[in-house]
Structure formats: C-alpha cells, structure tokens
C-alpha cells in the first residue's frame, strides 16, 4: 500500500482504508458480473455488508483476515474460539492453502453453497440482530388460576 509521505496518523489511516475499500469494490464488481452468482438473492446488499465486516476485521490492512482478526470476529459474535479452532476455520474457508482469509475467499464462503462454520456463525449473528425487543412496561396482571 502506498501512502503519501506528507500524511501521518489519521490521514494516513484514512487513505489506507480508502484504498482498501476501492480494492474490495473491484472484487465486488467481479462477483456482480459473475454468472454463477446472478441468481443470488440481494447480492448487492450482501456484498456491501461483507465488505464492511471484512474491513472491520482486516486488522493489518493487508487484504486478508488473519488468525487474530478471525479470533476478534468470533469474540465479537459471542462465540470465542481456541487457536486450533480458528486455524481449522481458516483452513476450511481457504481449502488449506493459506493462513489467512482473502476477501475473495470470504465472499465465496458467504455466497457459496458450502456451509462453512464461519458462514453459519455470521448467519446467526444476523438473526440475533433481528431479535425482537423485550416488552416494556409492567407485566400483565395474572390471577392464581393462570399460574402453572
């Protein structure tokens, strides 16, 4: 990644993130143009959400999610994993060819028919975020006959 030497701190970080987002947008365009994914429901929204999640957990801004990024993701999802479980998840997504998940692998996992562990966990995260709110106010009045 190239950064202008005149930028420091937050500006440099902002430039890195903007460059990363442009690269990920290019990959998204490839998936939108791919005939394999033409029948995928809400593909544009899925790609936007995937890009956002990927950028959040690409901790080193190198274009992949490494073990620490995936570990952080699992902890944020409320399902912490051990070091060996994280390695197994990465191997499952990448086919054992890498020690980090690239954005292409990440998208293929999310859109693919294969049910990767990470895909299932992320689906549950989405459903958990849609959970109805707890009722507010006092509970309804009950009489002695309604008790179990």
Secondary structure, DSSP 8 states (H G I E B T S, - for coil): ----TT--HHHHHHHHHHHHHHHHHHHHHHHHH-GGGTT-TTHHHHHHHHHHHHHHH-TTSSSEE-HHHHHHHHHHTT----HHHHHHHHHHHHTTS-SSEEHHHHHHHHHSSS--HHHHHHHHHHHHHT------SS-----GGG--
